[in-house]
Amino acid sequence: MRALFSAQFLLIGPSMKHFKVKTVAFTGAHSLPIELECVHSRRLPYIQIIGGGASFVSEVRERVLAALESSGFRLPARKFSIRIAPSLHGVSTESLDLAVALAILGSCGKISPERMQGILVVAGLGLDGKLLPTGRKADLRQQLPNFRSAFLAWEDSDLLETSHLEAGGGFQSLAELVSFLQGGSLFLRQRPPEKRHWPSLAPAWDSLVGDALAKRALLLAAAGAHPSLFLTANSRHAKNLALALRSILPPLTAQEEDEMEFLQQISGGLREHSRPFVPFAPCASPLWTAPGLPKAKGVQDWLQAHRGVLFVEDFPQWGAGIWQGLREPLLLGQVRVGLAGHYSFLPASPYLVAQAVACPCGTRTACSCLKLEKTRYLARLAKYTAGLFDLIVPLGKEIEKSDLGWEEACSQVAAATQLMHSRQKKPNARLEESELFGKTWDAGALLLWRALQRKEKIPLALAKVALTVSDLRQSSKVEEPDLLEARYFHQLEGGAERRV
């Protein structure tokens, strides 16, 4: 500490010199704009940070001092006071390291305040002065339009636009950044965007061998993000359907890619494809909790499957308690988790695909169950599935063939998704009852829906699926056949016995 403070740094007048830096802190899945203000005064050499807890202050101070010394900077024998607004408690602070270092150097006159006007500074600092990436590209992408440019770690600089490079860019070390601010010339300040080549998922769709009923259900699930339950004793076939669903989902945007990378990091997932496929295997880790659940059961899988497919084999075996706790996340697309004693909301919106047998015996051939046994089983299954699944599809013996290919299926889903997002900002599966009529309903469909509302207990699910059927037709209104098809894909009776 004594070696770092020196009277030979530069001549300083008696007046205090203020220096401000803009940055962001990350809490859960959100970012919080932060302003750092630094001033030095003629007192005993010390760095005081105001606006954070004791552990936060000591950690940031030690990291910044080590990085400054490793980069060859010597501070004057002054007291540096750094104020953080708003105050931070229980928030990740590694992304503030670079902003704190630049605020100190700017207060000493090493950086001109004009160079920092409209600049966002977000990066961690290694003890050797290297700039460390934040791992939160999705949040950074949202914040960048509010600033003229940004100073980021080299790994995060692929987020920057060409207009940002005139005043900022990505840097590999603190010394390199300060050299740029002092007028040093740097030719490359942006990392080229990384292009990933994922393996083709078309074989998963082609493996369905023309199953018309299943393919139509998958189109609806992909276009409207509808949770789906397939009633079949063949769990391998249900898993193949889940994989086929993943193959026809629309391409991810850059922001969605960044969001998925962040969730994969904190949940311990490993991406092997553009969209993840996660078999449900509930855990009980004390780090992950959710409202209504004594321990985390499935929350980590829920996060890992974000924007991918979460497959649940033999749905009734997990019990109603687990799924009742996740009913609200299924509707809102986010979960409230506790990590290291702090709670925050994280995005979690997988495409849910479940499998269950249609009778207690679970046989694939002739059912030997009594009618009363089957009725009781279906009543228990209906209790578990109430309000969870928009699509309930029994797969019978006789299957109509379909020639719908993978490319055509992807095209239909992409067109329906585009039409849906042009009308609203969320999938049809997450609409509330007051939002169902953002699209026009004709008189026949409206009359039928009201009739089902009086008779059935699931009218909201029917209306959501009917909207998706209409979107797949590229229609501007919901018609009566759309609602009839939605009813066809939402019942617990056997496939041969279903009637519309």
N, C-alpha and C positions, 0 to 999 in steps of 0.2 A: 504494500500500500504506500509506504514512504517513497519507494522508487518511482511510483507512478506520478506523484505530485511533484512538480518542479517549478522554481521561480524563473526558469529560463524559457518557459513556453512562449510567452510574448508579453509585451508591455500592456498593462491594463490600467485604464484611468480609474479614478475614485468612484465613478458612477456605476450602478448596476446595469447589466445588459440583459434584456429579455430576448428569448428566442422561442418560437412556437413551431410545432410539428403536428401534422394531421396523420392519424393512423386509425386502425380498427382493432377491436378485441373480439374474440370468438366465444360465444356461450351457447352450448348445445349445437343446434343447427342454424343459428342466427349470428349475425355480426353486429357489433355495437360501435358506432363512430366515436372516436376518442381524440381529444386534443391534449397534447403535452406542452407544458410551458416550463422553461428552465431559466434560472437566474443565478448568478454567483455573487458572492459578497466576501468582504475581508474578515473572515473568521477562520477558525481552525479547519484544516483540510478535511472535508467530509462530503459525502453524497447522500442527501436526504430526499426520499421519495414520499410524496404525500398523495394519498388516495388509494391505498391498497393495504392488504393485511400484512402482518409481520413477515410471514414466510415468503409472500410475493416480493416484498421490498428487498429482503436479503438475497433472494435468488437472482432477481434482475440486476441488483447492484454488482454482485460477484461476476455474473456473466459479462456484463458490459465493461467492467474494469479490466477483466482478463482479455477481452477482445481488443480494447483500446491499447493496452500495453503490447499485445502481440502484433498489432498493426503499426507500432512505432510512434504512437502519440503519447505525449507527456502533458499532464494537466497542471495548471498553475496551482499554487498553494492557497486555494480558496475553498469556501464552502459552496457547494452546488445544491440548490433546492429545485426539485422537479415536482410539479403539480400535475396530477392526472384527473381529467374531468370528462365524464362523471367518474366517481369513485368505483373501484373494482374490488369485488369480494367474491371468491369462488369462481373466478373466470380464468380461462387459459391465458397466460401472459407471455409465452415465448415469442409471439408475433410482435411484441412491443419493444424488443431488445434494440433493433436498429433505430427506431424512432427515439429512444432514450439516448443512444450514443450520438445521433446527429444533433439532438437538442443540446447536449453538453458541448459538442464541438462548435455548434453555432453560437452558443453563449460566449465562447472564448474568441469568436471572431474568425474562426477557420472557414465558415460557410456564410455566404451572403444570404440575408433573409429573402431577397428578391428571387433567388433560385428555388425557394421552397414554396412560392405562392401557387396554390392550387395543386399541390403535389401530395399524393398518398404514399406513405412510407409503411410498408408491412413486410417484415422478415425477422427471423430469429438470428441469433449470433452464436457461432461456436466459440469456444475458448481461444481458438487460433485466429479469430477474426473473420472466419468464413461465414457468408450469408446462408442461412438455412431456410428451405421452403416451408410454407405454412401447412400444406396439406389440405387447404380449404379453398380450392379454386372456384367452386360454385359461388361462395360468398364474395370472393374477390371480384368475380365477373359481374356481380350485381352492384358492387361499390364503384367500379372504375368509371362508369358514365358520369359520376358526380364530380370528377376531378379532371384537371388538365392533363395530368400524366401521373406516373407512379414510379417509385423505386422499389423493386422487388428482387427476390433471389432469382438467380439464373433459371432455376427449374420452373419458376412460376411465370417467366416472362413471355411464354407463348400466349398468354391471355391478352397481351397488349396489342392495340391497333397501330397502324402505321403512323397515325397522327400523334400517338403518345411518345414516339421515339425521339422526337426533337428535344423534349425537355426531360425525359426520363428513360427508363429501360430496366433490363435485368442485369445484375452484377454478381460476381462470384465472391467478392471480399469487401470488407469495409474500406480498406485502403484504395481499392479500385474505384469505389463510389465517390470517396472524397476527392480523388484525383480528377474525376469527371466534373464534380461540382466546382473545382478550382480552375477549370478550363483545360484539363487534359483531354486529349483526343482518344476516342474509342470508336472502333469501326463496327463492331458487332455488339448490340445491346438487346437482342431479342433471340430467344431460343426458337428454332423452327418448330411448328406444331407437330406433335407426334402422331403418326398415322399407324393405326393398328389394323392388322389384317386377321379378322376372326374367321374360323372355319365355317363353311356353309352349313346351314341348318335345314336345307331343303330335304335331305333324306328322311328326317323325322316326319315331315308331312307326307311324303311319298309312301311311307311304311303303312299308312292307314288303309291302303288297298281299296280305295273307293267307298269307304263308309260314309254314306250321305248324311245320316242323322248326326253322327259325331262331328263331321266336318262343318255342318251348319251351326251346331252348338259352339264349336270353336271360333267360328267367324263372329258370332254374337259376343262371346267372351272377350275376344281380342279387340273388337271395335268399341265396346262400351265398358271394358274393364270389369265385367260382371263376375263375381264369385260363382264357381260352378261345382256342382256335385254330380258325379256319374255313379249310377246304381248298377254295379256289375260285380260278380264274384271274381273276375279276372283282374287282379291288381296290376299285373304287368301291362295289360291293355290300357288301363287307366293311366299308368305312368307314360305310356307311349302317347296318349292323348295330351297329357301335360307338356311333353316335349314338343309335340306338334304345335301346340298353342304358342310356345316360345318362338317357334320358327317363323310365324306370320305376324309377329308384333312389329309395329312401325320402327324405323331407325331412331336411335337416340339423338337428341340435340347435344351440342357441346356442353351446355349447362347441366343437362341430365347426366352426361358422362362424368363431369366433375363431382356432382352430388353422389353418384354411385361409388366413385373412388374413395371419397371421404367415409361413407358408411361401411365400405368393405374394410377400411383400415381400422376403424374403431370396433367393429364387430368380429374381426379376425377372419373375414372371408377371403377367398381367392378366386378371382374372375378367370374363367376359362373360355367364356364366350361373351359376346356383347351384352346379352341379358343373362343373369344368373338363373340357375335351376337348383332349388334347395329342397330336399326332402325334409319334412317336418320331423324333428327329433328334439322334444322339449328338454331343456336343461334347467338346473336349479342353482345358478351362480348368484352369490350374494351381491355382486356388482350390478346386476340388472334386475330392476323391479318395475312393476306396472300397477296402476290403480286397480284395486279389486282382487289382486292376486297376492298370496302370501310370499311367493318366490317367483322368480322369472321362469316361466314355462313357455318357451317358444318365442319370446321377445327377440332374442338374438337371431333366431332363424328369420323372423319377420324383417329385421333390419338387413340381413344379408340378401334377402330375396327382393329388396326394393327395386321396382320396375322390372323385375323378372317374374319367375313362376315359383310359387310355394306349393309343393305337392304334399297332400295329407293322405296317407294310406290307412284304410280301415278307420274312417272318421269317428264312429261312435266310441271306439276304445279309449279315447282321451278324456271322455266325460264332458258334461256341459259346462263345468266350472271354468275350464281354461278358455273356452271360446266366448263365454259370456264376458270375461274380462277384456277380450280383444274385439268385442262388437263395435265399440266406439272407434278404435283405431281403423277398423275396416271401413267405416263410413267416412272418417275424417282424413285418412291417409297419413297419419302420424301417430307416434306412440310417445308417451311420457315415461322416460326411463330415469333411473337413479344410478349415477356412476360416481363412485368415491364420495358418497354422501351428498351429492348435488343433483337436483332434478332439472331436467330440461326436455323440450319437445324435439324429437328427431323425425324426419320424413320416413315413412315406411308404407309404401303402397304397392305391394306385390299383387300379381294376378293369382288368386287363390283357386286351386283345383283340388278337389277331394274325391275320395272313392269310398263307397260303402256297399255292402251287400243288400239286396232287395228283400231278403227273407232271413229268418233266424238260422236256418240250416246252412246257408251260405254255399249251396251247391251250384255248380255251373250247368247241370243238366236238369232233370225233372225235380221239382220241389216236392218234398215229402211233408212239409209243414201243414198243420191244421189251419183252417181259416181263422180261428180265434187267435192262435199264436202269431200268425202273420199280421193280423190287425193290431195286436198289442205292440208288436215290434215296430210297425210303421208309425204308430202313435208316439212311441218313444223316440224314434228317429225324427219325426216331425217336431217334437219338443226341442231336440238338439239343434235342428236346422232353422228354426223359426227366426226370421230376420237376418240370417247370415248369408243365404245363397239366393241369388237372383235366377240362376238356372239349375234345375234339378232334372237330370236326363236319364231315364231308365234305358239301358241298352239291351234290346231283346235279341232273339235268335235270328229272325229274318231281318236282314239288313239290305236296304236299297243301295245300289251302287251309284257312285258319283264320279264324273270325269274332271272335277275341279282340280286344277293343278296348283302347284305351289306359287308360281309367279302371279297367276290370276287371283289367288286368295290374298296374297300380300297387297296386290293392287286394290282389291275391294276394301280391305281393312284400312289401308292408308287413305283412300278417298272418304270413307265413312268417318274416320278420325278427324280429318281436316274439316269436314262439314260440321262435326260436333264442336270442335274448338272454335270455329268461326261464330258459333252461336253462344257458347258459354266457355268458361275458363276451367272446367273440370269434367271428368268423364260422366257419362250418364249414370253409372252405378253409384255415384256420390251425390246425386241430386236430392234435394229435400222436396217435400210435397208441394211447397209453394213455388218451386222452380220447374215443375213438370210441364207447364204450359208456355215455356219460352218458345216452343214450336207449336204451330197451329194444329189443332185436332179437328177432324171433320165431325159432323153431327152423329154419324153412326158409331164411330170410335168412342166419342164422348158418352153416348148413351150406354154402350156396352161396358165401359169402364165404371160408370156409376152403378150399373147393375151388379157387376162383380164386387164393387166396393161394399155393397150391402150384404152380399152372399159370402164372399171369401175373406180370409184373414190376411192376405198378402197382396192387396191391390197396388201398393207402391212398387213392389218388385215387378209386377206385370207392366206397369206404366213405363218403368225404366227400360225394360227389355223391348217394349213396343217402340220406344224412341230409337233404339239402336237398330231395330228391323227397318224402320223408316229411313234411317241414315244409310244403311247398306243399299237401299233402293235409290239413294240420292234424291229422295222426295222432299218437298217443302212442307209436308204435313203428315200427320199420323192418321192412318185409315183403319177401318175395322179389321181387315185381314192381318194387319200388323199386331193388333192386340190378341187376336185369335192364335197367331203363331207364338206369341209370348206365353199365352196360357198353355199351349202344347208343350213348351219347354220348361214348365214349372209344375210338376206334380209327382207324387210318390208312387203312383200305381205302376204296374208292370207295363213294359213297352207294348205288348200285344193287346192290352186292355184299354189303352188310352183313347179317349175320344175328345174331340174339340166341340 
